[in-house]
Every structure is written in C-alpha cells, then in structure tokens.
C-alpha cells in the first residue's frame, strides 16, 4: 500500500526482542522498560480517583503540593544536587533520554492534574485526567509495539488511534449525565 503525505512507514518486520527500541528511535528505552514506565504512570490514576474523596478545593491543594514536590526533585536533579544520585538509582531504568536533562513526565502530569481541577468542574477534571493518563499509556504501548506509520517524532498513527479511545467513553458519560 503506498504511503501518502508525511507518514513514514516502518518496515513490518518484528523487533528481535521486546527490549529493543522501536526502529528509528535513537536513544529511546526498550519496550520492556516502557511497560514498566507506563505501569508507574498508571499510579497517576490516584489523582482523578482521589478527586472523588475530597472536595475540589482540597484536591487543588493536595495536587499542587505534590506538583511542587515533584518540581523540587526535578530542579535538584537538574542542578546536580546530592538528591540526584539517590533519585537516579530509582528512575534510571525508566527515564527517557530526553528527560535526563529536562523535567520528568511526573512533574507534567501533576501540573496537568492541578490545572484540570483549578480550571474545570470536578466531573470534567476527572474525565480529562483519566483521558490523559489512560490515553497516553495505551498510545505509547500500542504505538511502540505495533505502530508502523510515523507522524511526528516517535509518534505513530496506531498509537494515536489508541490515545483517542477514551473520547467516545467521555462523550457517553457526558450524554448520560445531561
């Protein structure tokens, strides 16, 4: 099937090992490490689940404190303070090379959780965070394993389609509550 537009096709040959990086992704972590990384990311589901047990105001405060703690650890790590040596022993296996000199995904997801609560009503904040967390997890795993058509950077059409799967669920929840 001919390739159209700017989508680059990845050869359909399977990787020799699930731990091998996706072809064409220099410096990326292997698939096994990506699975562990995404399992850790699923811990972020505690944010939207936790929204259900506290008031929105308390949720804003709790998530903001967690964001500040993550930001402080990232800044200490980036400035090569002693905490970096301890932290690297924990996260080195799952940190992407681009995160070694930048903020980690945890800091961004906590900022997203805080902003969702700050800007939207609780039901919308909950659905938004569930969409971000689950969509990112499925997109990365599906795209890394079965993605063959590149879009931007290391993204694939196949992964992007799985990132969007929560959208119909979100629409269904919205239409039932109306």
PyMOL commands that set and color helices and strands:
alter all, ss='L'
color gray80, all
select helices_A, chain A and resi 31-51+56-78+83-91+97-99+105-119+122-146+157-163+165-177
alter helices_A, ss='H'
color red, helices_A
select strands_A, chain A and resi 8-9+149-150
alter strands_A, ss='S'
color yellow, strands_A
deselect
rebuild
show_as cartoon
